[in-house]
Amino acid sequence: MNDIAANLATIEHRIADAAARAGRSSREVRLLPVSKTKPPEVILAAHAAGYTRFGENKVQEASAKAEALADVADIEWAVIGHLQTNKARDVARFATEFQALDSLRVAKELDKRLHSEGRRLEVLVQVNSSDEDQKFGLPPSEVLAFTRELAAFDALDVRGLMTLALFSDDHARVAACFATMGQVQRELRDADGEGWAELSMGMSGDFELAIEHGATCVRVGQAIFGARLDPNDYWPGIQG
Ligand SMILES: *Cc1c(COP(=O)(O)O)cnc(C)c1O
């Protein structure tokens, strides 16, 4: 087994243990390997270990990798970082999932571009659960009104919510972010009935805590792929 396969197996065990502690099934939790800054051959190692969808936070880098790996039939891309309207067209072309929706302008532009590509996109709405100014995402109090507007965009397959918790060693404060997400999800379900099943939260440092608070998708980078690289070192111009 190579390092990446071994790391994936370790994370899978930790996911199963965290789910068991929470009285949940590990099948409720999807592991999204975050391959940002890593070259295609590293992604192929994770693909060989059974993973087909990869998280990337920069559109230019992700679309370059999608092109480089276009021969791999079942590979899919999840864009997990903030999107500027002028990049919506690229995302509409190659992504299967977008986890960072937080503006109607971007929703509208994505929908338009998806219609012209004849594609659909799985979407999560990003929530700023930590109340930090520098974080993207909607304040929890604005999520319900925002999601009301999304029905107009029928190429968007809206599945749930995503957040980045506070980056801190203080477990209680990180847990509070995850608990806020559960509250927002309940508010949406009270208003809409079913749906809003996805809660994407938890990264290398906090995914177990996130699972204990109901995460259905954990986005894990460094714990699988090691320290981040500068992609320009191995692929000049990749970030344009
Ligand atoms: C990079 C990134 C992750 C993964 O972070 P790690 O600490 O490497 O696990 C998760 N979510 C988002 C939005 C990211 O940009």
The ligand as an SDF file (V2000), in Angstrom:
LIG
                    3D

 15 15  0  0  0  0  0  0  0  0999 V2000
   -8.1680   23.1270    2.0460 C   0  0  0  0  0  0  0  0  0  0  0  0
   -9.5690   22.9720    2.4470 C   0  0  0  0  0  0  0  0  0  0  0  0
   -9.9780   21.8790    3.2050 C   0  0  0  0  0  0  0  0  0  0  0  0
   -9.0300   20.8020    3.6910 C   0  0  0  0  0  0  0  0  0  0  0  0
   -8.2050   21.2950    4.6920 O   0  0  0  0  0  0  0  0  0  0  0  0
   -7.1220   20.3350    5.4060 P   0  0  0  0  0  0  0  0  0  0  0  0
   -6.7530   21.0870    6.6170 O   0  0  0  0  0  0  0  0  0  0  0  0
   -6.0000   20.1900    4.4300 O   0  0  0  0  0  0  0  0  0  0  0  0
   -7.7920   19.0560    5.6840 O   0  0  0  0  0  0  0  0  0  0  0  0
  -11.3260   21.7800    3.5230 C   0  0  0  0  0  0  0  0  0  0  0  0
  -12.2150   22.7080    3.1120 N   0  0  0  0  0  0  0  0  0  0  0  0
  -11.8510   23.7760    2.3910 C   0  0  0  0  0  0  0  0  0  0  0  0
  -12.9040   24.7460    1.9630 C   0  0  0  0  0  0  0  0  0  0  0  0
  -10.5280   23.9500    2.0280 C   0  0  0  0  0  0  0  0  0  0  0  0
  -10.1690   25.0220    1.2970 O   0  0  0  0  0  0  0  0  0  0  0  0
  1  2  1  0
  2  3  1  0
  2 14  2  0
  3  4  1  0
  3 10  2  0
  4  5  1  0
  5  6  1  0
  6  7  2  0
  6  8  1  0
  6  9  1  0
 10 11  1  0
 11 12  2  0
 12 13  1  0
 12 14  1  0
 14 15  1  0
M  END
$$$$
